[in-house]
Amino acid sequence: MNVAQMLERSAFYFPEQTALVFKDRRWTYRELDRDVSALASGLKGLGLKPGERVGLHLPNWPEFVLTYYAAQKIGVVPLSLNVTYKADEIAYICRDGEVAGVVTADAVAANLPSRDDLPSVRQVIRIGAPAEGTVAFAGLTGDPTLRALDLDREETAAILYTSATTGRPKGVMLTHANVVSNAFATCHHLRMTPADRGLCALPLFHCFGQNFILNALVNSGGTLVLQERFVLEEFLAAIGRERVTLLYAVPTMYILTLAGDTRPYDFSSLRLCFSAAAMLPADVERRWHERYGHWIHQGYGLTECSPFASYNHDTLFRPGSVGTPIENVEMKVVNEQERELPDGELGEIVIKGPNVMTGYFRNPEATAQAVKNGWLHSGDIGYRDAEGYYYVVDRVKDMINVSGFKVFPREVEEILFRHPAVKEAAVLGIPDPVRGEAVKAFVVLKEGERVDPETLQRLCREKIASYKVPEAIEFLPALPKSPTGKILKKDLRVRR
């Protein structure tokens, strides 16, 4: 089994079907498979071996798609690198994942750490902006007929890093069986066909974009309409221009669309609107249906389950729900003793099935905490109704969700602590009408020290991705604490 065999199969059955659209550049499945094979041959010629990791530090360009499948063909594991991360963040992930090579682009390469901070990296492949109708891998091509290795289904297919509660990223290992089974489940529940055209402005380094969108569309023989980033006017214009049938978005994107004037845009080709990565406000779901006649179908899952776990719904839609488990997947709600709870009672959602990761890369302790007796513990609080539909009502206690991206307070707090004037810091989420949540910091300064919020924000901006930087910083004389010295964030939430 090999994830890249989904591409080869679509190239065999639908060779002239459009596979990929990016601005004025287009590939049929025949052309995409040919270019992927040529690049795979070139990567193999650099000495990259099966099982080694290659870092994909690329924006939403066709070159990401090509490199991802090229690595799969030769058994090299693509390890996605968030292009908004700064050098320190990338260096940690590359060291932890023992990355053998990195593919980057001029547009984002400034955030890469120095080679001294990448001790395992043997090759850095840097590409410029490609010319119209070409691929930006000059000189790194070979045999265009190379076929994908037939690997064991339990071999690692991809590693995607997600943050731990301590703020340290963890490498989620997804197997070929994980990714392929999830792609087939996605195609089944969304009733995807080669006639579908999916619009993606979500980052391909994220599991939503990489697996749920890219891999499922390739598996179905559909067309990926790719955008480098979400720009509202460009996103909406592409729906009519490219006759998009599948609209993929996070709640923020739906909120911004509802706030704007969409009368100039043609939505008539849409057959399904999908949302995931963050909880969708009920009012947004209702207003979207009233204005456009489509319900927003929510999916639920985690990177650790490839990510698709439940869907609302291919048969009977329920407003406000994340639906029922997808094919071959089980879900239940448990208490702290891991006993299943009756319908209607709040507890932690746990997941079991062929979509669940093998574990975190070289981190057995974290794996044991996340997967117990085969059940993946989501850290999300929810309930199941009497008809088997699931509802998510809260997230991990301290995790902040900014437009679908996870921010863990400790990581931000550690950056704030680097400033010599800061004595203590506590970070939490505050409501944001567009992004769901924003980051706020409460700071105690050392006696006699002074610093303004802008200076601390600038320090954070230099070290971490922009969405993690506190929107607001409030100075306090002291932080509320328990008798044991633990900071009481619940008391701070009252102040926000």
N, C-alpha and C positions, 0 to 999 in steps of 0.2 A: 504494500500500500504506500502511496505517496500523494501528498496534497497536490503536487503538480500534475498528477494524472487527471485531475478534474479539468485542467486546462487542455491537456492533450486529448481528452475525450471530446470536449466541445469543439476543438479544432478539427477533429475527425468527422463529427456529425454535422457541424454548422460552420464549415470553413469560410464562407463568404459573409456570415453574420458579423455585424459590427460588434466588436468586443469592448473597445475602449475609446472614449472621446475625451480630449483635453484641449480646450480652445479650438485651434484649427487643425489639430493633429488627430488622426483616426487610425485605428488598427482593426482589421478583421481578425477573426480567431486564427486563421492560417498565418497571418502576418505576426500576430502577437506570439504565437507558439514558436515561430521561426526565430524571432528576435530574442526570445527568452532562451532558446536552446543555444544560440550563438553566444550570448552572454554567459550562460552556464559553462560552456566550453572554455571561455576566456578566464572565468574565475577558477576553474579547475587547473588551468595552466599556470596560475599564480601560486599553486601549491596548497590551496585550501582543501581540507580533507573532510570526509563524512564525519559528522558528530561535532566538528568545530563550530564555533559561533562567529557570525559576521554581523557587526553592528550596522543597522540601517538608519543612518542619520540623514534623512532625506525629507523634503517637503512633499506635499501631495502633488507629485509629478508622476507622469507615466514611468519614470525611471525607478520609482519605488516599487511599482507593480512588477516591472521586469526583474529587478534585483531579487525581490521576494521569491518569485517562482523559479528564477535561475538558481538561487541557493537551494531551494527544495529539490530541484532536479538532481543535483549532485550530492544530496544528503547533508549539506551544510545547513546549520540551524540559524535562520534569521532572528536576530535579537533587536527589537525595535527600540530606537532611542528618540525620546521626546525632543523635538527640535526647538521647543521653548526653554529647555533646561540650560542652565549655565555650566561652565566648565567643571566646577566641583561636583555637581550632580552627575554629569556624564562620566567623569573619571571614576566615581564610586561604582557606577553600574558596570562600566567596562572592566574594572578590576574584579568585581564580584563575579561577573559572568565569564571572566577569562577570555575576552574577545580576541580572536586571532586577526581579524581584519575589520576595517570600518569603511563604509561607502558613504561619502558626504557630497555636498554641493556647495559651490561658491556662495550661494545665497544664505547658507546657515553655518558654514564652516568656522566662522569667527567664534562660535560658542564652544568649539572643541578644545579640550585641554591639550597641553603640550605633549609631545611624544614621551617625555620623561615620566608623565603621569599615566601612561598607557603601556605598562611594562610587557603585557602579553601580546600587544598588537604588532604583527609583522608587516601588514600592508594597510596603507591608507589610500583609498581610491577617491580622488576628488574630481568632480565633473562641473563644468560650467553650464550656463543656461543653453539649452539645446536650440538649434535652428529649427525653423518651421518644418514639420514633417520628418524630422530625423530623431535619432536616439543619441544621447549625449555620452556615449561610451566609446569614443574614438580610440582605436587600437586595442580594445579589450573585447574582441569577438573571435569566434572560432567556428566550430561545426554547427550549422543551422539545423542539422537533423538529429542532434543528440537527444536521446530519450531519458526519461526520469528513471532513476534507480528504483527498483522494487524493494522497499524497505519493510522491516517488521512493523506491524501496525502500532506497536507500543514504543517505537523509537520517537524521540522528541522531534517535533516538527517546527516548533517556534517557542521563543521565550519572550514574554511581555512582562515588564517590571511594573509592579504596583506597590504603593506605599504601605508600610507597616504602621501599627499604632505608635511605634516609637519614632516614626518619620523615616526610618531606613527602608529603602525600596527592597522588594523581594521579587525574585525572578520566577514567574509562573511558567511551569513547563507544561505545554500542551502537546500531546502526541498526534501523530497522523490520524489515529482513530478518533481522538477527540474532535479535531478540526473537521474531518470528513463527515462524521456522524452529525455534527452540529450544522454543517452546510446542507446536508440532505434534509434535516428536520426543518431548517429555515425555508427551504424550497417547498417542502410539503405544506407547512402551515400557512405560508404566504401565497401558496398556489402559484408559484413562479414558473414562467415559461420563457422560451427564447424571444418571445415578443416583448418581454418586459425591459424597460429602460429605467435604471435606478440612478437618482441624483445624489452624489456624495460630496459634501463640503466638510465632512467630519474627518479628523486626522486618521490616516492609515496606520499610524504608530499605536493607535488605541484599538482595543479588541473589537469594539463596535464597528469601526470602519473596516478593519482588516478582515474579520471573520464573518460577521453578520451581513456586511454589505459586499465587500470584494469577493470573498470565497463563495458565497452563496450565488451571486450573480454569475460568476464563472462556471459554477457547477450547473446552473440552469441554462447556460448558453445565452444569457441576457447581455445587455449593454450597460457598462459602467460609464456614466457621465461624471467625470471627475473635475472638481474645482480645488484650486490650491488652498483656499480658505473661504470662510463664510463672509460674504459681502452681500447684504440683503438684496439690493437691486439686481446684482448679477445672478444670484441664486434664483430669484423669482423669474427673471427673464429666461433663464435656461429651461424652466419647466415647459413653457410653450414652444420655445425654439427647438428643443430636442425631443419634444413629445414624450416627456417623462411620465411613466406610469407609477413608479414607486418613489414616494417622498420620504427620505430619512432625515430625522432631525431630533434635537434634544429640546426640552421644554422652552429654553431661552429663545430658540429660533422661532417657535410658534408664537411666543409672546411678542417678539419684535414684528413678526408678520402681521399679527392682529392689530398692532399699534399703528401700522402704516396704511397708505392708500394703495390697495392692490388692484384697483380698477383697470390700470393699463395692462395687466398681466393675464395670460391665458392659462387657466388651470383645467381646461376641459379634458386633457389627456390622463389626468390622475385617476387611478383606480384604488389606491391605498396610501394612507398617511400613517407613518410609524414613528413612535417615540420610545426612547429608552435612556439610560445613563443617569437619570434623576427623576424624582417624583413629579408627575404632571399635575398641576393644580386643576381641580375639578371645574373651576370657572373657565379656564382656558379650553378645556376639553368641550365644555358646553358651547362656548361662543364660536369655536372653530366649526362645530357641527352646524350651528345655526347659520353661519355665514357661507360655508362652502359645501355643506351637504355631506361631508365625510366625518365619520368618527375617527379619532386618533387612536390607532391600535397600539396599545402599550405592550412592550416586551420587558421581561425582568430577567436578570442574571448578573453574573460577575465575571471578571476576567478569568477567575479560577474555574469557571464552568463553561468556558469557550465562546461566547458568554451566555448563550440562549438557554433559559430554563423554563420560562412560562410565557404564555401568549394570550392576548385578549383581542380577537378570537376568530378562528376560521369557521366556526359553526354558530355560536350564540354569544353575541357581544354583551358585556355588562359594563356600563359606564363606571369609571372610577377604579376598576379592578386591573390587576396585572395578569388576570386570566387564570388558566389552568396549566398544569405541567405539559410540556411538549412531549412528543412521542418518545418512549423508552426512558423517560425521566420521572423520578418520584420526588415529591416534596412533602414536607410536613412541618408543623409548628411545635416546638418543644420548649419546656421550661429549663431552668438552670441545672436540673438533674437529668436532662436529656430525655425526659418522659414526654410522650406525645400529648398535646393538649386537645381538649374538645373544641369543636367548631365554635368560632366566635371569641375565643379567649386569645389574648395577646401573648406572644412569645417569640422566640427566635426562629426564623425560617431556615430550614436545612434542606439540602439537595443531594440526590444520589442518582447516578446514571453514567452513560458512556461519555458524557460531556465533562465530567469532573477531572481536573488536572491530576497528574501523577504526583505533584508536589512542587515545593519551591526549590529552586536550584541550589543544591548543596546546603540546604537549611532544614535538616530533619526535625529540629525542635519546633520551628514555625509550622511545618507541615503537620506534625502531630497535633498541634493546637487547632489547626484549621479543619483537618479531615479526621473524623473519629468514627471507627467502625464503618468506613465507607461513606459516611455522610459529611458533606461539606457544610460547615457552619458559616452562614452568610454574614452574621453580625447585624442583620436587619431585623427589625421588630415588625411583626404583622400578624394577620389572622386569616383563617379560612372560613368561608361561609358554609351554610348547610348544603349548597349545591357544588361545592368543591372549588369555588373561585377564591383566589388569594388577593389580599389587600396589604400593601406596605404602608405603615403609618409612621415609621421613624427609622433612623439610621444609627450606626454606631454612636455611642453617646457623645463623643467629642469630635468626631470627624465633621469637616466642613465640606459642603458640596457646592462648588462654584461652576455653574453651567455644565454640570456633569463631570467635572474634574475633582478628584479627591484632594483635599488639603488637610494634612494632619498637623494639629497645633504645635506639637513638640518641635517639629522641624523649623517652624517659623520662630518659635521661642529661642531656639539655640542660636539663630542668626542674631536676634535682638541682644542676646547675652554677650555677643562679641563686642558690642559698643562699651567702652570703658565707663560710661556714665550710668549704665543700666544695672540696677541691683536685682530686680525681679521682673518677670514678664509672664503674662498669661494671655493666651490667644483663643478666641472662640468665633463662632459664626453668628452673623446678624442677618435678619431677613433683608432680601433684596428683591424688588418687584420684577426684575428682568432675569437675573442670573440665579434666582432661588436663594442663594446666600452670598454674603461677602465676608471678608476677613476683618476682624477687629482685634486690636491688641490693647491690653491694660498693662501699663508700665509703672514701676516704682523706681525712682532714681536714687542713686547714692547721695548721701547727705552732702550738700554744698555743690552738687553737680547740676549742670543745665544742658539740655539738648532739645531741639525742636522736632516735631513729628516728621517734617520733611527729610531731616537728616537720617532718621531711623528708616524711613521708607526707602531712601536712596541706598542705604546699606543693604536692605533686603533685596532690592531690585538688582543689585550687583551679584547676588549669590544664589537666588532662586527664581523660578519662573514667575512671570508678572502676575498671573492669577493668584499666586500665593501671598503677594505683598499686601499688608494690611491697608484697607481702605481708610480706616480711622484708627487713631491712637489716642487713648485717654490716659492721662497721668493721674495716679492715685498716691496718697501718702503711704498706704499699705494695702496688701492683698488679703482678703478674708481667708482664714485658715481653720482647719479642724484642730482639735487638741494634739493630734499627732504631727501637725505641721503640713498636712496636705492642703493645697490650695482648693478652696471651695468655688468651683466654677459656676455652680448653680446659683450662688449668691451674686456673682458677676452678671449672670444672664438677666437678673432683675434690673440691672442698671442700663442695659443696652438700648 
